[in-house]
Amino acid sequence: MHYYPTYYPNYYHPYLYYRQNNDYPYPPVDIEQFQKSLEAYQQLVKDGETVLNKLHSSPDLMYRLMHHAQAGNDVEVDKIVKETGVATVVNTSYTPMSVTFTLHAEAPAQSRCCTLTMNLRWG
């Protein structure tokens, strides 16, 4: 019996492969900045919890916040948020349906390393 020779064409993958250049490795891992960010974020979470607890424990504060937000009185809204006693920078924005508190932390090596955003529905 006679067998025909089989032909296997060279198969080239359609995607290009890039060889990692080992002459230029990644810089060594340095966790210092990441560690500072984590520490700053822990403080943000505590401050966020303080804002929530102060608002939750005071129906008058909740009412005033909603009232001034509906009136578009940004200055009074900022005063009410400052009454919660947090030292962190808190930016407040609101819509008829919700309020958003954005807390920014300042890390020693880098400004605004971390941001905590809390969006609470009120309508």
Phi, psi and omega per residue, in radians:
M1 nan 2.459 -3.073
H2 -1.906 2.232 3.124
Y3 -1.809 2.365 3.091
Y4 -1.336 2.507 3.108
P5 -1.173 2.404 3.134
T6 -1.531 2.578 -3.123
Y7 -2.094 2.135 3.087
Y8 -1.964 1.886 -3.122
P9 -1.231 2.663 3.071
N10 -1.189 2.251 -3.128
Y11 -1.810 2.188 3.088
Y12 -1.941 2.233 -3.127
H13 -1.164 2.403 -3.077
P14 -1.222 -0.274 -3.129
Y15 -1.715 2.506 3.133
L16 -1.391 2.450 3.057
Y17 -1.791 2.323 3.111
Y18 -1.879 2.201 3.115
R19 -1.417 2.304 3.103
Q20 -1.245 2.274 -3.118
N21 -1.449 1.898 -3.101
N22 -1.363 -0.107 3.094
D23 -1.263 -0.391 -3.118
Y24 -2.187 1.334 -3.117
P25 -1.244 2.897 3.080
Y26 -1.102 2.694 3.093
P27 -1.171 2.765 3.130
P28 -1.093 2.605 -3.111
V29 -1.220 2.290 3.096
D30 -2.271 1.976 -3.048
I31 -1.597 0.056 -3.033
E32 -1.034 -0.875 -3.132
Q33 -1.126 -0.711 3.123
F34 -1.090 -0.715 3.123
Q35 -1.115 -0.731 3.105
K36 -1.122 -0.683 3.113
S37 -1.119 -0.729 3.123
L38 -1.108 -0.721 3.112
E39 -1.120 -0.750 3.129
A40 -1.142 -0.649 -3.122
Y41 -1.205 -0.614 3.075
Q42 -1.041 -0.694 3.096
Q43 -1.169 -0.661 3.089
L44 -1.057 -0.739 3.137
V45 -1.108 -0.719 3.097
K46 -1.102 -0.762 3.129
D47 -1.160 -0.663 3.076
G48 -1.096 -0.706 3.099
E49 -1.137 -0.656 3.102
T50 -1.087 -0.790 3.114
V51 -1.030 -0.825 -3.121
L52 -1.098 -0.771 -3.121
N53 -1.131 -0.736 3.137
K54 -1.101 -0.771 3.130
L55 -1.166 -0.721 -3.103
H56 -1.162 -0.601 -3.079
S57 -1.465 -0.118 -3.092
S58 -2.253 1.695 3.086
P59 -1.026 -0.564 3.113
D60 -1.113 -0.747 3.117
L61 -1.123 -0.724 3.091
M62 -1.067 -0.790 -3.120
Y63 -1.083 -0.818 -3.125
R64 -1.086 -0.713 3.128
L65 -1.073 -0.840 -3.137
M66 -1.151 -0.723 -3.113
H67 -1.067 -0.855 -3.108
H68 -1.237 -0.553 3.085
A69 -1.170 -0.738 3.116
Q70 -1.125 -0.543 3.116
A71 -1.429 -0.133 -3.139
G72 1.322 0.401 -3.094
N73 -1.592 1.493 -3.073
D74 -1.106 -0.631 -3.112
V75 -1.091 -0.796 3.131
E76 -1.172 -0.659 3.104
V77 -1.068 -0.770 3.114
D78 -1.112 -0.670 3.092
K79 -1.085 -0.747 -3.129
I80 -1.110 -0.724 3.119
V81 -1.142 -0.660 3.104
K82 -1.170 -0.467 3.101
E83 -1.124 -0.301 3.128
T84 -1.231 -0.318 3.019
G85 1.601 0.213 3.128
V86 -1.542 2.503 -3.136
A87 -1.543 -0.249 -3.127
T88 -1.220 2.579 3.070
V89 -1.185 2.162 3.140
V90 -2.117 2.047 3.028
N91 -1.682 2.299 -3.105
T92 -2.037 2.303 3.007
S93 -2.333 2.706 -3.070
Y94 -2.645 2.737 3.047
T95 -2.281 3.068 3.059
P96 -1.095 -0.314 -3.094
M97 -1.783 -0.391 -3.028
S98 -2.750 2.889 3.024
V99 -2.150 2.489 3.129
T100 -2.161 2.173 3.053
F101 -1.852 2.179 3.105
T102 -2.067 2.046 -3.125
L103 -1.825 2.321 -3.132
H104 -2.033 2.352 3.087
A105 -1.815 2.531 3.070
E106 -1.867 1.942 3.078
A107 -1.526 2.662 -3.092
P108 -1.036 -0.691 -3.051
A109 -1.511 -0.396 -3.047
Q110 -2.555 2.389 3.137
S111 -1.342 2.491 3.121
R112 0.860 1.091 3.137
C113 -1.287 -0.478 -2.997
C114 -2.431 2.634 3.101
T115 -2.415 2.299 3.039
L116 -2.005 2.142 -3.139
T117 -2.021 2.189 3.107
M118 -2.077 2.110 3.125
N119 -1.956 2.074 -3.081
L120 -2.064 2.250 3.139
R121 -1.420 2.376 3.120
W122 -2.329 0.005 -3.139
G123 -2.362 nan nan
